[in-house]
């Protein structure tokens, strides 16, 4: 059997998005799941992602038709591994499960085939701890929604061969993504570390009574957030001057949150069972706020930004 396919292990929201990206790049793409019905649903979701790109002018009809033809699923691990040129694991965030999957896959593949995890929070060093050819393991963290957001964080574990990481990064670039190489396997990788710093201070502002959740979100979306696609934080520093930013940090950093654990407000909401949209209450009352329309607006904004960036 020829090695001719990218294998996505996992058929959920992230797996289906990654499968769509792979197929749109012209790769034969196998969605691997032990449950056939779940795998079929994942394929259909991947096709919906492709259609969304088509409907919004990000993909041609020919590309979409070709991508749909390149998608398939398999419930047999050995058969899928016999065709794999790259494996991306995209199951839910359970360390034991990911370790088991990596151990099995590692035992079936030649040592030159990269094995990546889409983990957003676990260390690839821990996930790959049971593998023999650990040097070919790494993180390839796609950001949600994967079929739209360009970023992929390629994270090296303690034993990852840098050449493997560079090779995967180049392949993802060929897929039309914007991969970044993270050379140390630390919690939060790169972008999540920045995001958590923003969330920490956003929650702190609400806790202190400085502003409402609505005003905090408006300040981020209509201020710094709206310029981020074209003006990153370090470009901002150089743009306004390192000396000015140094002075601002001396003034502001002493009075913003430096907590090393989750905020008391988070814990209070968890204890009350107010977990956000899934319980219809969190920082917002979701019986009065529509997540579906908000997600649609988010995707439309991403698509608009992509058209400017492409």
N, C-alpha and C positions, 0 to 999 in steps of 0.2 A: 504493500500500500504506500502511495506517495505521500510525502510530507508536504501538504499544500494548503493548510488552514490555520487560522487563529482560533484558539479554543477559549471560550468564555465560560468559566465554571461558576454557574449561578444565573438564574433567569429572572431576577427581580427587577426593581426599578433601575438600579445601577447597571446590572448585567445587560439589560435590554438596551440601555443607552449606549454602552460601550460597544455592543454588537452592531448597533446602527452605524456608529462611527467607523468601525472596522470594515463593514460591508461597503459603506460609501467610499472608502479609500481603495476599493477594488480587491479586497481580501476575501477569499472564501472564509466564512465565519460559522463556526459550530457553537451553538449554545448547549452546554452540558448540564443536565439536571437528572437526578434519579427518578423524578416524577414526570412522566410524559405529558400529562395535562398542563403541568406548571411550565414545562419547556415550550409547549405550543403557545401558551399565553404569552410567554416571554418573547417569542418570535413575532407574534401579532403586535405586541407593544413596540418592538423594535421597528416594525413596518409603520406604525403610527408616528414614531419619531422621524422616520425618513419622510413621510408625507408632510409633516409639519415644516420641515426644511424646504420641501418642494413647493408647498403652498405659499411660502414666504420668500421665494426667489433665491434661496441659499443653495439649492441643488437643481440641476436640470432634470427633465423628464427621463432622459437617457440614463443619467447617473442613478436616479431613483429606481428605475426598472432593473438596471444591472444589480444594484445593491440588494433589492428584494430577492433576486434570483440566487445571490451568493449566500443568503441566510439559510441555515438548516439547524436541526437539533439532533442530539444523540443522548441516549440514556446509558450507554455502555462506555465506561471509563477507558477501558483498554483500546476500544476502537477509535475513540476520539483522540487519545494520546498517540496512536499510531500515525495520525495525520498532522499533529501539532508542529508548527514552526515557532509559536509563541503561545503561552498560556497565561491568561489573566483571571485570577480568582476573584469573584465578586459576591461571595456569600455574606451573611450578616455577621456583625462584629462579635464573634465568639472565638476566643483564642484557641480553645481546645479543638473546635471544629476546623479552624483554618490550619492548625498544626497537623491534624489528621489528613486533610486534603493534600497539603504540601508533601507530607511523608509519602503518600501513595503515588502522587504524580512524579515526584523525584525518582522513585524506584522504577518508573516506566519509561523515562525519557533519556535519550543521549545527553551527556553533560553539557553540550553546547546549546541546548534549547533553553531560552530564558523562561523563568517562572516568576510572574509578578502577582502581587496582591493589591487590590483596590482599597485596602484598609485606610480609614481616615484617622484612626486614633491609636492603633496597636503598632508595636515595633516589628519591622520585618525580621530583625535579629531574633526575636522571640518566636515569631510565626514559623521561621525556617529552622528552628533549633533541632528538629529531628531529621533533617535532610542530610544526605551524604555530600552532594555537590552544592554546598551552600553558596559558593561563589557566584552561581548563576541566578540567585534569588534576589529580588528587589521589590520595592513598592512602586506601583504606577497608580497614583491616586487621582482619578478623574473627579472633577467637581460637578455637582448636580445643578441643572440637568446636563448630563454628559454629552448629549447630542448637540448642545448649543454652546456651553461654556468651553472656551478654548484651553483653559489651564489643565495641565496634568503635572503632578508633582512626582518626579522620579527620585526615589529615596534609596540611598545605598545603606545596606546593613553593615554590621561590623566586619563581615567577611565577603561582602560583595566585590566582585572584580569590577574595577572602574570601567574597563573596556566594555563589559556587558551593559553597564548602566548607560554609557555613551551610545552604544549600538541601539538600545531600546529608545533612548531619547531621540535619536535620528529617525528611527522608524515612526515614532509618534509625530514628529515634525512632518514627515512625508504624508501622514494621515490628515494633515491640516490642523493639528493641535499646536498649542504653545507650551511645550514642556519646559520645566525648570529642573535643574539637577541639585538635589539636596545631599550633601556629602556626609552628613552625620545623622544617625538614626535616633532622633530625639522625639519625645511626645509632642504631637501637634504639627510635626513636619515643618512647613514654612508658612503657608497662607493661614492655616488654622491658628498658629501662634499669634499672628497679627489680628485675626478675627476675634480671638478670645480676649485680647487686650482691649479691643473696641467694646466688646460686650461687657467686660468687667466694669469699664468706666461708665457705659450707658446705664447699667443697673445701679451703679453707685450714685449717679445723678438722680435717678428716680427715688432711691432710698433716702437721699438727703433732702428730697422735696424741692430740688432746684427746677425740675421740669416734669411734665407728664410723659408717659410712654409715647403718646402721639407726637409731642413736640421733639422728643429725642429722635424718633425715627425720621421726622421731617427734617431735622437739622442734618442728619447723616445723608439722607437721600437727596436733599436739595442743596447741600453744601459740598462737603468733601467728596461724597460718593459720586456725584454727577460728573466730576472731572477726572475720576480715577482711571477710566479707560484710556485717557490720553496724557495723564499727569500723575505718575506714581509718587509715593511719599518721599523717596530720596531725590527724585527730580524736583519735587517741591522744595526740598531743603536747599539744593543747589540754586534753584530759581530765585528764592527769596534771600538766600545768603546763609551760610553756615553760622556766621557770627550772630545773626538775628535769631536763628533757631536755638542756638546755644543759650542765649539770653532768655528766650521764652521757656526753655526747659528748666533753667534755674528757678524761674518764677512759678511754673505750673506743676512740675513733677512732685514737689513736696506736698501738694494738697490734693493730688488725685489718688485713687485707690491703688494700693500695692498688695492687696490680699493674695494669699497663696492657696486659698481654697474657695469653694463655691460660696456665693454671697448668702447672708442670712435670709434675704428676700426670696432667693431661689428655693432654699430649704423650707421656708414657710409655705410657699406655693405648692411644693411637692407634698408636704404634710396635709395640706387641705385638699389634695387631689385636683388642684387647678393646674393641669399640665400643658395648657395651650390648646391648640385647635382640636386635638383628639378628645379632649374632655369639654370642649366648647367654652373654656374659660382659662385664662392665664393672665398675661398683662392686658389683654383685650377680652371683651365679651364677644365670642365668636357666634353667638346667636344673632348678633346685630352687624356682624362684619363677615363678608363672604370670601372664604379662602380661594375658592375656584376662580373667581374674577380677579383676585389679587395675583394668583399664580399665572393667569393668562396675561395680565398686565406686565408681570415680571418677564415672561418669555418674550412678549412683544418688544419690551425695552432692550433685552439682550439682542434680539434679532436686528433691531434698528442700529444698535452699537456695532454689531458684527458687519453690517453692510458698510458702515463708515470705515471699519478697520481693514476689511478685505481689500 
